[in-house]
Every structure is written in structure tokens, then in C-alpha cells.
Amino acid sequence: MYFLITIFIIIVGYYYWDAIKSMFDIFNTTATPSFKIINPWFMALLLINIIAFFFLLWLYNSRKYKEGVKGNVGSKGFTGYKGGDCNLPCY
């Protein structure tokens, strides 16, 4: 699976390298002071990752100690036969 993901990233990087490079060049050459301090693409990705991280933490902690939804109770079965005592020899 990791091999397929790596190949996919390499293919996307190869075919879209010019577009990705031009986006970073445009944002790095603008005269806006906030763009000179930090790249907006980096901030957007960082914000999305932080939101996803906290959502996963919240989801994990909300499901950790809670029981799931109980299903419908089925019909009662028949009782089994009365078994005998288990006598296993000890060696």
C-alpha cells in the first residue's frame, strides 16, 4: 500500500511540478506583508491538519469508554443437557 501511495505522489509531483512551483512563486513574489512572513499554503495545510487532529482526538475519547448501541434481543434458546463433572487425571 505504501508503495502505491509513493508512486502516486511521484506521478502527481512529476506532472504538476510546474503548476505547484508557479503557485509558490506567485505567493512568494506578492507585495503583501503577511505573505512575506509566512506562506499561506503552509498555514492553510497546518490549520486543516490541526482541525483533523483535534477531531480525531475528540472522536477517540468520546468512543473509548462508552458502550455501543444495544441491538434487539433475540428469542430464548433451549437449555442444554446437564453435564457431568470433569475428571482429568493430573500427571
Phi and psi in degrees as a GROMACS rama.xvg file:
@    title "Ramachandran Plot"
@    xaxis  label "Phi"
@    yaxis  label "Psi"
@TYPE xy
-64.4113  -32.678  TYR-2
-63.8311  -43.4533  PHE-3
-65.6328  -40.4146  LEU-4
-64.9337  -41.223  ILE-5
-63.4027  -44.5313  THR-6
-62.4525  -41.3266  ILE-7
-62.0897  -43.8515  PHE-8
-64.8626  -40.2185  ILE-9
-64.2745  -42.0375  ILE-10
-65.3598  -45.4459  ILE-11
-63.1755  -42.2677  VAL-12
-63.7638  -36.6885  GLY-13
-68.746  -46.681  TYR-14
-77.9923  -28.9865  TYR-15
-111.377  17.4132  TYR-16
-60.8936  -42.12  TRP-17
-63.5475  -41.8527  ASP-18
-66.3083  -42.9642  ALA-19
-65.2146  -43.1447  ILE-20
-64.4022  -40.511  LYS-21
-67.5652  -34.6808  SER-22
-62.2847  -46.6997  MET-23
-66.6215  -34.5663  PHE-24
-66.1007  -40.2937  ASP-25
-63.6046  -45.6741  ILE-26
-71.262  -28.1828  PHE-27
-82.5517  -17.3087  ASN-28
-101.208  -3.6052  THR-29
-71.3508  156.335  THR-30
-89.7827  2.91464  ALA-31
-69.1643  128.511  THR-32
-62.1148  -33.3927  PRO-33
-68.8758  -29.1731  SER-34
-71.5368  -27.8162  PHE-35
-74.8064  -28.318  LYS-36
-74.194  -50.9966  ILE-37
-150.218  147.914  ILE-38
-74.3953  130.714  ASN-39
-66.695  -27.9992  PRO-40
-65.4005  -39.8767  TRP-41
-64.1627  -44.0466  PHE-42
-64.6477  -39.9755  MET-43
-64.4588  -45.2388  ALA-44
-65.4559  -38.4715  LEU-45
-63.7371  -43.4801  LEU-46
-63.981  -43.0221  LEU-47
-63.4079  -41.8449  ILE-48
-66.5735  -38.0581  ASN-49
-66.5116  -42.0783  ILE-50
-63.0977  -44.2176  ILE-51
-64.4822  -39.4973  ALA-52
-62.8582  -46.7108  PHE-53
-69.0609  -33.3526  PHE-54
-64.753  -42.0501  PHE-55
-66.3698  -39.1643  LEU-56
-62.2319  -44.2358  LEU-57
-62.8249  -44.304  TRP-58
-63.9556  -43.4116  LEU-59
-62.7112  -46.088  TYR-60
-70.5838  -28.388  ASN-61
-75.8995  -24.1181  SER-62
-101.589  -7.20961  ARG-63
-63.8646  -50.6663  LYS-64
-112.216  9.29408  TYR-65
-96.6113  144.69  LYS-66
-76.2744  152.608  GLU-67
-76.1089  179.127  GLY-68
-72.2744  131.146  VAL-69
-76.153  139.367  LYS-70
-86.8362  -177.872  GLY-71
-70.9694  142.944  ASN-72
-78.8156  131.682  VAL-73
-80.1599  177.605  GLY-74
-74.0009  152.952  SER-75
-72.4339  143.135  LYS-76
-93.2742  179.907  GLY-77
-83.8146  149.371  PHE-78
-74.2954  150.097  THR-79
-82.8901  176.512  GLY-80
-76.2988  148.865  TYR-81
-70.8124  124.783  LYS-82
-90.9379  165.43  GLY-83
-94.8578  173.811  GLY-84
-69.6268  149.11  ASP-85
-93.9514  116.771  CYS-86
-115.554  95.324  ASN-87
-102.504  134.678  LEU-88
-72.1624  143.917  PRO-89
-99.6139  125.3  CYS-90
